[in-house]
């Protein structure tokens, strides 16, 4: 991954994390559908980072 790609990926990651926190709060309940949705959102983020790293 080039420096530019890494920077773009990191920027996107931070933006996604901010959106997750806005949507689910700073300390989401650790069960139920909101928690599962938050996990899915974070999983998508890490999949993106992993795909870009290859």
C-alpha positions in Angstrom: 0.0 0.0 0.0 1.4 3.4 -0.9 1.6 6.2 1.5 -1.3 8.0 -0.2 -3.4 4.8 0.0 -2.5 4.4 3.6 -3.4 8.0 4.4 -6.8 7.7 2.6 -7.6 4.4 4.4 -6.7 5.9 7.8 -8.8 9.0 7.0 -11.7 6.8 6.0 -11.3 4.7 9.1 -11.4 7.7 11.4 -14.5 9.1 9.6 -16.2 5.8 9.9 -15.4 5.5 13.6 -16.8 9.0 14.2 -20.0 8.0 12.4 -20.3 4.8 14.5 -19.9 6.8 17.7 -22.5 9.4 16.6 -24.9 6.6 15.7 -24.4 4.3 18.7 -22.9 6.5 21.4 -19.6 6.5 23.2 -20.5 3.4 25.2 -23.0 1.3 23.4 -24.9 -1.4 25.3 -22.9 -4.7 24.9 -25.8 -6.7 23.7 -28.8 -6.6 21.4 -29.3 -5.4 17.9 -27.5 -2.0 18.2 -24.4 -3.8 19.5 -24.6 -6.3 16.6 -24.9 -3.4 14.1 -21.9 -1.6 15.7 -19.8 -4.8 15.4 -20.8 -5.2 11.8 -19.8 -1.6 11.1 -16.4 -2.0 12.7 -15.9 -5.4 10.9 -16.5 -3.6 7.5 -13.9 -1.1 8.5 -11.3 -3.7 9.3 -12.1 -5.7 6.1 -11.4 -2.5 4.1 -8.1 -2.0 5.9 -7.1 -5.6 5.4 -8.0 -5.5 1.7 -6.0 -2.4 1.1 -3.0 -3.9 3.0 -2.6 -6.7 0.5 
